[in-house]
Amino acid sequence: MDYVKLGRTGLDVSRLCLGCMSYGLPSRGTHPWSLDDEASRPFIKQALDHGINFFDTANVYSDGTSEEIVGRALKDFAKRDEIVLATKVHGRMHGGPNGAGLSRKAIMSEIDHSLRRLGTDYVDLYQIHRWDYTTPIEETMEALHDVVRAGKARYIGASSMYAWQFSKALHVAERNGWTRFVTMQNYVNLLYREEEREMLPLCESEGIGVIPWSPLARGRLTRDWNTESARSETDEFGRTLYAHTEDADRQIVERVSEIAKERGVPRAQVALAWVLQKKPITSPIVGATKLHHLDDAVAALSLTLSDEEIRKLEELYVPHAVTGFK
């Protein structure tokens, strides 16, 4: 396993991050395809065995049970100081007017709930899951700064939003001497490259660590176009991501298949290798519901695509409507 600095911080993270949205009670939340406690543990153990030290979850995943399952497994399999644990805040966690969002009240309440579920005194990376249009960014950034000052988080990060929003948040933090975002968890893969226009150049300029979600386009890049999975059959959000560009996207999936056959490797390795070679990406967040998913992800670290292969993968792309922010 390779390790790199997370943006301009001194924190070393594995070149792959295990995304833990797949781990949680299927009966809770909106992920009926998720794996329960017993079924999740082999994946977390295998990730650690591969040298992955970076784990990402969120309070909203499976109504908090993802944090509980991940926290228990990591406590059993690893030393706390050896792992980098990330979670997120924004989504609705209870009824009422203050049950979601990025107000000071919500952040101060939810960090404590997340720490309790994770079974730890601190998280290494605390991220805002989405932009909150109803709360001033100044209130959010000051609250996050206070979370860090209280020792409940080591660093803070953000997830999918417009580049102008992220730039504004960075400016507000600098202007007030508050803790600055060090990461951007955005949506980047061969089927959705809109982040290359503004967000990725901004992150490179500002020294932000980029940890993209869904680098395999929710598995679409790993199988024939019309093949369904247990997740895709119930993933309503995923269906909206590619609803209007199916013809072009299908051609890209076929091109991935062609290069994978020429290389003699699974398609997942080709698609992930492309993400890993894209600047300034630090550590793609990979999901795994089958053990070979992790093996393929690690193998992609050793696969270097040629300039010609990259050209072939990229030339079929057509502009997509901006998405992934909700």
C-alpha positions in Angstrom: 0.0 0.0 0.0 1.2 3.5 -0.8 0.7 6.4 1.6 0.5 10.1 0.7 0.0 13.3 2.6 -3.6 14.5 2.8 -3.4 17.8 1.0 -1.0 20.2 2.7 -1.4 18.5 6.0 1.2 16.3 7.7 -1.4 13.4 7.9 -0.4 10.2 6.0 -3.3 8.3 4.4 -3.5 5.2 2.3 -3.8 5.8 -1.4 -7.2 4.2 -1.1 -10.0 5.0 1.4 -12.6 2.4 2.3 -16.1 3.9 2.0 -18.4 2.5 4.6 -21.8 3.5 3.3 -22.3 -0.2 2.4 -22.1 -1.2 6.1 -25.1 -0.7 8.2 -28.4 -2.3 9.2 -30.5 -2.9 6.0 -33.7 -2.2 8.0 -32.5 1.3 8.9 -32.2 4.3 6.6 -32.4 4.1 2.8 -29.9 1.4 1.9 -31.6 -2.0 1.9 -28.5 -3.5 0.2 -26.2 -2.6 3.1 -24.4 -5.3 5.1 -25.1 -5.9 8.7 -22.5 -6.1 11.5 -21.4 -9.7 11.0 -21.3 -9.4 7.2 -19.4 -6.1 7.3 -16.5 -7.2 9.5 -14.6 -9.3 6.9 -14.4 -6.2 4.6 -13.0 -3.9 7.3 -10.5 -6.6 8.4 -9.4 -7.2 4.8 -9.0 -3.5 4.2 -6.7 -3.3 7.2 -4.8 -6.3 6.0 -4.2 -4.6 2.6 -2.7 -1.6 4.5 -5.7 0.7 4.1 -5.7 3.1 7.1 -8.4 5.5 5.9 -12.1 4.8 6.6 -15.0 7.1 5.6 -18.6 7.0 6.9 -21.3 9.4 7.8 -23.9 9.9 10.5 -26.8 9.5 8.1 -25.6 6.2 6.6 -28.2 3.6 7.7 -29.5 5.9 10.3 -26.3 5.9 12.3 -25.7 2.2 12.3 -22.9 2.4 9.8 -20.9 4.5 12.4 -21.7 1.9 15.1 -20.6 -1.1 12.9 -17.5 0.6 11.7 -16.5 1.8 15.1 -16.9 -1.6 16.7 -14.9 -3.4 14.0 -12.0 -0.9 14.0 -11.8 -1.1 17.7 -11.5 -4.9 17.5 -9.1 -5.0 14.5 -6.8 -1.9 14.8 -5.2 0.5 17.2 -6.9 3.9 17.2 -3.8 5.9 16.5 -3.0 3.8 13.4 -6.2 4.6 11.5 -7.6 7.7 10.0 -11.3 7.8 10.7 -13.7 10.2 8.8 -17.4 10.9 9.2 -19.8 13.5 7.9 -22.6 15.8 9.1 -25.6 17.5 7.4 -28.3 14.9 6.7 -31.5 14.5 8.7 -31.0 12.5 11.9 -34.2 13.2 13.7 -37.5 15.0 13.3 -38.1 18.6 14.1 -36.7 21.9 12.8 -33.1 21.2 14.0 -32.7 17.6 13.0 -30.5 18.3 10.0 -28.2 20.9 8.5 -25.1 22.8 9.5 -26.2 25.2 12.2 -24.1 25.5 15.3 -26.7 23.5 17.2 -26.8 20.7 14.7 -23.0 20.4 14.4 -22.3 20.5 18.2 -25.0 17.9 18.8 -24.1 15.6 15.9 -20.4 15.4 16.5 -21.1 14.1 20.0 -23.6 11.5 18.7 -21.1 10.4 16.0 -18.3 10.0 18.6 -20.6 7.9 20.8 -21.6 5.7 17.9 -18.1 5.3 16.7 -16.8 4.6 20.2 -14.0 7.1 20.0 -13.0 10.5 21.6 -12.2 12.1 18.2 -12.5 11.7 14.5 -9.5 12.5 12.3 -11.6 14.2 9.6 -15.0 15.8 10.1 -16.8 16.7 6.9 -19.8 18.7 5.9 -21.8 16.3 3.7 -23.4 19.0 1.6 -23.9 22.8 1.5 -26.5 24.2 3.8 -28.4 27.0 2.0 -30.3 27.9 5.2 -27.3 28.6 7.5 -24.7 31.3 7.1 -21.3 29.7 6.2 -19.8 31.9 8.9 -21.8 30.1 11.5 -20.9 26.7 10.1 -17.1 27.4 9.9 -16.9 28.8 13.4 -18.7 25.8 14.8 -16.4 23.4 13.0 -13.4 25.5 14.3 -14.7 25.0 17.8 -15.1 21.3 17.2 -11.4 21.1 16.3 -10.4 23.3 19.2 -12.3 21.0 21.6 -10.3 18.1 20.4 -13.2 16.3 18.8 -11.8 16.4 15.3 -8.3 16.8 14.0 -9.1 18.2 10.6 -12.2 19.3 8.7 -13.3 18.7 5.1 -16.2 19.3 2.7 -18.1 17.3 0.2 -19.9 17.9 -3.1 -20.7 21.6 -3.8 -20.1 24.3 -6.3 -16.5 25.6 -6.6 -17.7 29.1 -5.7 -19.1 27.8 -2.4 -16.0 25.9 -1.5 -13.9 29.0 -2.3 -16.1 31.2 -0.1 -15.8 28.7 2.8 -12.0 28.8 2.5 -12.0 32.6 2.4 -14.3 32.9 5.4 -12.1 30.6 7.5 -8.9 32.5 6.5 -10.5 35.9 7.1 -11.5 34.9 10.7 -8.5 32.8 11.6 -10.6 29.7 11.8 -9.7 26.1 10.9 -9.6 25.6 7.2 -11.0 22.8 5.1 -8.2 20.4 4.1 -10.2 18.0 1.9 -12.9 17.9 -0.8 -14.9 14.7 -1.2 -16.5 15.2 -4.6 -17.9 13.1 -7.4 -15.3 12.0 -10.0 -15.2 9.1 -12.4 -15.1 8.4 -16.1 -18.8 8.9 -16.5 -18.9 12.2 -14.6 -16.0 14.6 -15.1 -17.6 18.0 -14.6 -15.4 18.6 -11.5 -12.4 18.9 -13.8 -13.7 22.3 -14.9 -13.4 24.3 -11.7 -13.3 22.2 -8.5 -10.2 20.1 -9.2 -8.1 23.1 -10.4 -9.3 25.0 -7.3 -8.2 22.1 -5.0 -4.8 21.8 -6.7 -4.2 25.6 -6.4 -5.2 25.6 -2.7 -3.5 22.4 -1.7 -6.7 20.6 -0.9 -6.7 16.8 -0.6 -9.2 15.3 -3.0 -11.0 12.1 -1.9 -13.7 11.4 -4.6 -16.7 9.3 -3.9 -18.1 6.7 -6.4 -14.9 6.4 -8.5 -16.5 3.4 -10.3 -19.8 5.2 -10.9 -21.7 3.0 -8.5 -20.4 -0.1 -10.2 -21.5 0.9 -13.7 -17.9 0.9 -15.0 -17.3 -2.6 -13.7 -20.0 -4.5 -15.6 -22.0 -4.7 -18.8 -24.3 -1.7 -19.2 -27.6 -3.6 -18.8 -26.4 -5.8 -15.9 -28.1 -5.0 -12.6 -26.9 -5.5 -9.1 -28.8 -5.7 -5.8 -27.8 -2.1 -5.1 -28.6 -0.7 -8.6 -32.1 -2.2 -8.5 -33.0 -0.1 -5.4 -30.6 2.9 -5.8 -33.0 5.7 -6.8 -30.3 8.4 -6.3 -27.9 6.5 -8.5 -30.4 6.3 -11.3 -30.7 10.1 -11.5 -26.9 10.5 -12.0 -26.8 9.1 -15.5 -30.4 9.4 -16.7 -29.8 11.8 -19.6 -26.4 10.6 -21.0 -27.0 6.9 -21.4 -25.8 6.6 -25.0 -22.5 8.3 -24.4 -22.0 6.7 -21.0 -22.6 3.2 -22.5 -19.8 3.8 -25.0 -17.4 4.7 -22.2 -18.3 1.5 -20.3 -17.6 -0.5 -23.5 -14.3 1.3 -23.9 -13.3 0.4 -20.4 -14.1 -3.2 -21.2 -12.0 -3.1 -24.3 -8.9 -1.8 -22.5 -9.5 -4.3 -19.6 -9.5 -7.2 -22.1 -6.3 -6.0 -23.7 -4.7 -5.7 -20.3 -6.1 -8.9 -19.0 -7.5 -7.3 -15.9 -10.9 -6.6 -14.4 -12.7 -3.5 -15.6 -12.7 -2.1 -12.1 -8.9 -1.8 -12.2 -8.9 0.2 -15.4 -11.6 2.6 -14.2 -10.0 3.1 -10.8 -6.5 3.5 -12.3 -7.8 6.4 -14.4 -9.0 8.1 -11.3 -5.8 7.5 -9.4 -3.8 9.1 -12.2 -6.0 12.2 -12.3 -4.5 15.3 -10.6 -4.9 16.3 -7.8 -6.7 13.3 -6.5 -5.3 11.9 -3.3 -7.3 8.9 -2.2 -10.4 7.6 -4.0 -13.2 6.3 -1.7 -13.9 2.7 -2.8 -16.9 0.6 -1.7 -16.8 -3.1 -1.3 -19.7 -5.6 -0.9 -17.7 -8.5 -2.2 -14.2 -9.3 -1.0 -12.7 -9.3 -4.5 -13.7 -5.6 -4.8 -10.9 -4.7 -2.4 -8.4 -6.9 -4.2 -9.2 -5.2 -7.5 -8.9 -1.8 -5.9 -5.5 -2.5 -4.4 -4.4 -4.0 -7.7 -5.3 -0.8 -9.5 -2.5 1.0 -7.6 0.0 -1.0 -9.7 -1.8 -0.4 -13.0 -0.4 2.6 -15.0 -2.5 3.6 -18.0 -0.6 4.9 -21.1 -1.3 8.3 -22.5 -3.0 6.6 -25.4 -5.2 4.5 -23.2 -6.2 7.6 -21.2 -7.1 9.4 -24.5 -9.3 6.5 -25.6 -11.1 6.5 -22.2 -11.7 10.2 -22.3 -12.5 11.0 -25.9 -16.1 9.7 -25.7 -17.1 11.9 -22.8 -19.9 14.4 -23.3 -20.8 17.3 -20.9 -23.2 16.2 -18.1 -25.6 18.3 -16.1 -24.0 19.2 -12.8 -25.2 16.7 -10.2 -24.2 14.9 -7.0 -24.9 17.9 -4.8 -28.1 16.6 -3.2 
